[in-house]
Structures are given as C-alpha cells and as structure tokens.
C-alpha cells in the first residue's frame, strides 16, 4: 500500500469526519463538526495532511499554531490501527514541521487511555513534559528530530 503524505482540502471534510467518528475515537481522538473543520481549513494557523488509500483517507492529522515557535499536532486518526499508518503520519508531519517552518518544537497531548499512541510518539522521539487528569503532554525539539533523522 504505497501512500504519500499529502495536504488535504475542505473537500476531504466528509472523510475526516468519517475517521473521527470510528468506534472508540470519541473518547481518545476528539471530533469537530463540519463547520469547525471548515474554519480550521480557512485559518492561516492550521493545516491538514493525510494518507490516501484510493478515494478514502487511511488517516489524517490536524496541525495548529503552525506559525508559532512550538507547533501543535492537534489531532491524528487512522482508519485501521496497527498498520503503520499512524507512524507514517507522525513522521511525515514531523518532517514537514521542521523542514518547512522555523518551529523550535512540535507538541501534542495524548489521552491517558491511548497507550498505543503514546508508545508511537515516544518511539518517534517525543518525550513527556507534563500530565494532567486526562492527558499526557509530549514534545520533540528540532534538535532531537534532527538527531533522529541522521
């Protein structure tokens, strides 16, 4: 299954919403309504990327604060877990962030009940910097990303 990370457009909103609404994702991934996605697409501070599988999305990611020193990976969802799609999305948006923005770091939060995602992020170089009653907070600085890409 050869898929390349590609920018998404508002035409992809139905597919994005399909993935957000997969069973169990409401608790750990989050979801927007169509108008919220449209507003994010219109914002100069956000962008969406995905991996296409034919006419469907295999997965997507929402990036926010893309003009800030620390970019936020807001949401990631995949259609079929444990197939490497999440890892490809994470690596792709890490590379995009550090190759195309002046960001010093990339951060995200992961639900306490989402051990699989936390494991992927940590394997890819993210480290935990905080935790609350709901989320772990992780980040990766540009320097760590560069080390891992050597």
N, C-alpha and C positions, 0 to 999 in steps of 0.2 A: 504494500500500500504506500505509494510514493505521494506524499503530500508536502507542500511547501507553505510556510507561514505567509499569509497574505493579509493586507489591510481589508477590513470589512466596510460595508456601506449601510446606509439605512435600509436598503433592500434586504439585508440579512436579518433584520429585526425578528421576523417570524421564526427563523431557525435559532436565533439566540434565545428567544423566549421558550422554544421547544426544549432546548437543553437545560435552561434554568429550572424548568418545571418537571424534570425527571424525578422519579420517586426517591425520596430521602434528601433531595438537594435543598428543599426549602429551609431545613434546619442548618445546613453547613455551608451552602453556597450563596444564598440570597437571590433575590429576583427583583427586576424592575418591570413596570408596566410599559406598554409601547411608547407612551408619551415621554416617559423618563428616559428610555433609550434614545428617542429622537433628540431630546435635549442634550444628552451626552454626545451624540454624534455631531451636533451643532456647536459644541463647545471647543474653543481652541486649546483647552487644557486637558482634553481626553482623546483617546483613540482606541479603536478596537482592532484586534487581529484574530485570525482564525486559521484552522487547518480544514481544508475542504476534502470531502470524500464524495466525489460525483456532485450531485446537486444539493447535497446536505453538508452541514458542518459536522466534522468529527469532534471539534472543540473550539472554544473561543476564550479570549481574555480581554478584559477591560483595563486599560491603563488610564490613570488620572494624575493630575499635578505634573504633567509631562514637561512643563517649563520651570519647575521648581528644582532646587538642589537635591531633593530626595523625591524621586518618582514613586507613585503608589500603584502597585499591582492590585487593583480593586476587586476583580472577580475572575475566576477561571472555572470553566466547566467542560467536561468531556462527555461524549455520548456513551463510550464504553471504557470504563476504568480498567486498569491493569493491562493496557495495550501499548503503553509508552507515549500516548498522545499528550498527556499532561506534562511529561518530561520534555517533550519536543516544544510544547508551548512555552514552558518556563525558560528553557534555553534560548528559544527564539526571541522572546521579549527581553531577556537579559541582554542578549547581543544587540538588539535594536536600541535599547535604552542607552547602553554605554558606547555604541558606535555612532549614534545619530543625535544624542543630546549631550549637554555638558554636565549632566547629573553626576553628583558625587556618590549617590547611593540609590538603591531600589529597596522599597519596604513593602510589607504585606502583613495581614493578620490571617490567622487560620483558626477555625473553630476548635475548641478543646476536644471535641468528639471526632475530629478528622485526622486521625493518626497517620493515615496513608499519605495525605497531602503534606503534613509536617515532615514526614520522612523524606519525601521527594525534595522539598525545599532545602532541608539540611544537607542532603546528599549533593545538591547543586551549589552549595556554598553559603547559604543563608544561615545566620546564627540568631538565636533568640535573644532579644534585649529586654523583654517585659512580658507580663502575663496578667490577665485580669480574670474575672469570674466566667468569661465566655470565650476569650481568645488568647492565643499565643501571638506575640508580635515579633516578627523576624525582619532582618535586613541583610543586605550584602553591599559592602562598599565597592566602588570602582576598582580599587587595588586588588581586592580579593577575586573579583571577576577576572581581572587581567592575569593574575597568577594561575587561575584555573584554566585559562584558555591557552597558556603557553605550551 
